[in-house]
Amino acid sequence: MHSKASPGILDRLTGSLQTLTGTYSARGCSVNPEFKAIKTYVNNLADKLTSIQSVNFKIYKERLELQVELEDSKRVLHQWSNLEKELSTGILGIASAIDAIAISQQTNLLNDHSSHLSQPLEEYLNYVDAVKEALARRDAIQFAYENSVDESNKKRQEKEEDNQDKVEIANESIKADLERWNVEKVIEMKGILENVANQHVLFYQDSLKAWETALETLKRGSQENSSSH
């Protein structure tokens, strides 16, 4: 869904949203309650995405550290098995389990971490910033309309009507874009999180299988040792 070849979220910005995105913001104009609620929602969404991004970074860092520990443990166990011949079967069984877990973690949780979670989160944060700028541009158009009321009587009506048209067009355009984005956002975020969950399920299934195999190896080694004595 978020492969490197697919277009990013920002690439799918509609033309009206890009047009609305500007570099200045309005000051002193009355705030439309509907768009005030949208601003609050967008700011809250940005905060939540930032929190997820922060937690995601910490988990990824811990996974990298665990990967190093798994590789070190595997090496130590192999060295130990050379010193303890009678226990070597069980020790190598544990080493094999750790190796399988390390491979599964690298495959399911580390290799595609960026494309599966980090990159989509970054794209959504960029999209949220674009929405904020679009809302600021809409406010600027609203401000221009309200300010036109103070123009001279000669040009006021013509200017006011022109600005009113711009406000209505801006409002309808951004509302249509946001409604469409909300539908896409729910579907895409659900897909992103489900994919991450599935990768973790695969990892824990592999881990369970590896430890079950190691346990059978330990039992078999114990029985062999008992028989030899």
Contacts in CASP RR format, 6 or more apart in sequence:
PFRMAT RR
TARGET T0000
AUTHOR 0000-0000-0000
METHOD contacts of the structure
MODEL  1
MHSKASPGILDRLTGSLQTLTGTYSARGCSVNPEFKAIKTYVNNLADKLT
SIQSVNFKIYKERLELQVELEDSKRVLHQWSNLEKELSTGILGIASAIDA
IAISQQTNLLNDHSSHLSQPLEEYLNYVDAVKEALARRDAIQFAYENSVD
ESNKKRQEKEEDNQDKVEIANESIKADLERWNVEKVIEMKGILENVANQH
VLFYQDSLKAWETALETLKRGSQENSSSH
1 188 0 8 1.000
1 191 0 8 1.000
1 192 0 8 1.000
1 195 0 8 1.000
2 8 0 8 1.000
2 115 0 8 1.000
2 116 0 8 1.000
2 119 0 8 1.000
2 120 0 8 1.000
2 192 0 8 1.000
3 115 0 8 1.000
4 115 0 8 1.000
8 123 0 8 1.000
9 120 0 8 1.000
9 123 0 8 1.000
9 124 0 8 1.000
9 126 0 8 1.000
9 127 0 8 1.000
9 188 0 8 1.000
10 123 0 8 1.000
10 126 0 8 1.000
10 127 0 8 1.000
10 130 0 8 1.000
13 127 0 8 1.000
13 130 0 8 1.000
14 177 0 8 1.000
14 180 0 8 1.000
16 173 0 8 1.000
16 174 0 8 1.000
16 176 0 8 1.000
16 177 0 8 1.000
17 130 0 8 1.000
17 131 0 8 1.000
17 134 0 8 1.000
17 173 0 8 1.000
17 174 0 8 1.000
17 177 0 8 1.000
19 173 0 8 1.000
20 134 0 8 1.000
20 137 0 8 1.000
20 138 0 8 1.000
20 170 0 8 1.000
20 173 0 8 1.000
20 174 0 8 1.000
21 130 0 8 1.000
21 133 0 8 1.000
21 134 0 8 1.000
21 137 0 8 1.000
22 133 0 8 1.000
22 134 0 8 1.000
22 136 0 8 1.000
22 137 0 8 1.000
22 140 0 8 1.000
23 133 0 8 1.000
24 136 0 8 1.000
24 137 0 8 1.000
24 140 0 8 1.000
25 136 0 8 1.000
25 137 0 8 1.000
25 139 0 8 1.000
25 140 0 8 1.000
26 136 0 8 1.000
26 139 0 8 1.000
26 140 0 8 1.000
26 141 0 8 1.000
26 142 0 8 1.000
26 143 0 8 1.000
26 144 0 8 1.000
27 143 0 8 1.000
28 143 0 8 1.000
29 139 0 8 1.000
29 142 0 8 1.000
29 143 0 8 1.000
29 146 0 8 1.000
29 147 0 8 1.000
30 142 0 8 1.000
30 146 0 8 1.000
31 139 0 8 1.000
32 142 0 8 1.000
32 171 0 8 1.000
34 175 0 8 1.000
35 135 0 8 1.000
35 138 0 8 1.000
35 139 0 8 1.000
35 171 0 8 1.000
35 174 0 8 1.000
38 135 0 8 1.000
38 178 0 8 1.000
39 132 0 8 1.000
39 135 0 8 1.000
42 128 0 8 1.000
42 131 0 8 1.000
42 132 0 8 1.000
42 135 0 8 1.000
43 132 0 8 1.000
45 128 0 8 1.000
46 125 0 8 1.000
46 128 0 8 1.000
46 129 0 8 1.000
46 132 0 8 1.000
49 121 0 8 1.000
49 124 0 8 1.000
49 125 0 8 1.000
49 128 0 8 1.000
50 125 0 8 1.000
52 121 0 8 1.000
53 118 0 8 1.000
53 121 0 8 1.000
53 122 0 8 1.000
53 125 0 8 1.000
56 117 0 8 1.000
56 118 0 8 1.000
56 121 0 8 1.000
57 118 0 8 1.000
60 110 0 8 1.000
60 113 0 8 1.000
60 118 0 8 1.000
63 105 0 8 1.000
63 109 0 8 1.000
63 110 0 8 1.000
63 113 0 8 1.000
64 110 0 8 1.000
66 105 0 8 1.000
67 102 0 8 1.000
67 105 0 8 1.000
67 106 0 8 1.000
67 110 0 8 1.000
70 98 0 8 1.000
70 99 0 8 1.000
70 101 0 8 1.000
70 102 0 8 1.000
70 105 0 8 1.000
71 102 0 8 1.000
73 95 0 8 1.000
73 98 0 8 1.000
74 95 0 8 1.000
74 98 0 8 1.000
74 99 0 8 1.000
74 102 0 8 1.000
77 91 0 8 1.000
77 92 0 8 1.000
77 94 0 8 1.000
77 95 0 8 1.000
77 98 0 8 1.000
78 92 0 8 1.000
78 95 0 8 1.000
80 91 0 8 1.000
81 87 0 8 1.000
81 88 0 8 1.000
81 90 0 8 1.000
81 91 0 8 1.000
81 92 0 8 1.000
81 95 0 8 1.000
82 88 0 8 1.000
84 91 0 8 1.000
86 225 0 8 1.000
89 217 0 8 1.000
89 220 0 8 1.000
89 221 0 8 1.000
89 224 0 8 1.000
90 214 0 8 1.000
90 217 0 8 1.000
90 218 0 8 1.000
90 221 0 8 1.000
92 217 0 8 1.000
93 213 0 8 1.000
93 214 0 8 1.000
93 217 0 8 1.000
93 218 0 8 1.000
94 214 0 8 1.000
94 218 0 8 1.000
96 210 0 8 1.000
96 213 0 8 1.000
96 214 0 8 1.000
96 217 0 8 1.000
97 210 0 8 1.000
97 211 0 8 1.000
97 213 0 8 1.000
97 214 0 8 1.000
98 210 0 8 1.000
100 206 0 8 1.000
100 207 0 8 1.000
100 209 0 8 1.000
100 210 0 8 1.000
100 213 0 8 1.000
101 206 0 8 1.000
101 207 0 8 1.000
101 210 0 8 1.000
104 202 0 8 1.000
104 203 0 8 1.000
104 206 0 8 1.000
104 207 0 8 1.000
104 210 0 8 1.000
105 203 0 8 1.000
108 199 0 8 1.000
108 200 0 8 1.000
108 202 0 8 1.000
108 203 0 8 1.000
108 206 0 8 1.000
109 199 0 8 1.000
109 200 0 8 1.000
109 203 0 8 1.000
112 199 0 8 1.000
116 192 0 8 1.000
116 195 0 8 1.000
116 196 0 8 1.000
116 199 0 8 1.000
117 192 0 8 1.000
117 196 0 8 1.000
120 188 0 8 1.000
120 192 0 8 1.000
121 192 0 8 1.000
124 185 0 8 1.000
124 189 0 8 1.000
127 181 0 8 1.000
131 178 0 8 1.000
131 181 0 8 1.000
134 174 0 8 1.000
134 177 0 8 1.000
135 174 0 8 1.000
137 170 0 8 1.000
138 170 0 8 1.000
138 171 0 8 1.000
138 174 0 8 1.000
141 163 0 8 1.000
141 166 0 8 1.000
141 167 0 8 1.000
141 170 0 8 1.000
142 167 0 8 1.000
142 170 0 8 1.000
144 163 0 8 1.000
144 166 0 8 1.000
145 160 0 8 1.000
145 163 0 8 1.000
145 164 0 8 1.000
145 166 0 8 1.000
145 167 0 8 1.000
148 156 0 8 1.000
148 159 0 8 1.000
148 160 0 8 1.000
148 162 0 8 1.000
148 163 0 8 1.000
149 156 0 8 1.000
149 160 0 8 1.000
151 159 0 8 1.000
151 160 0 8 1.000
END
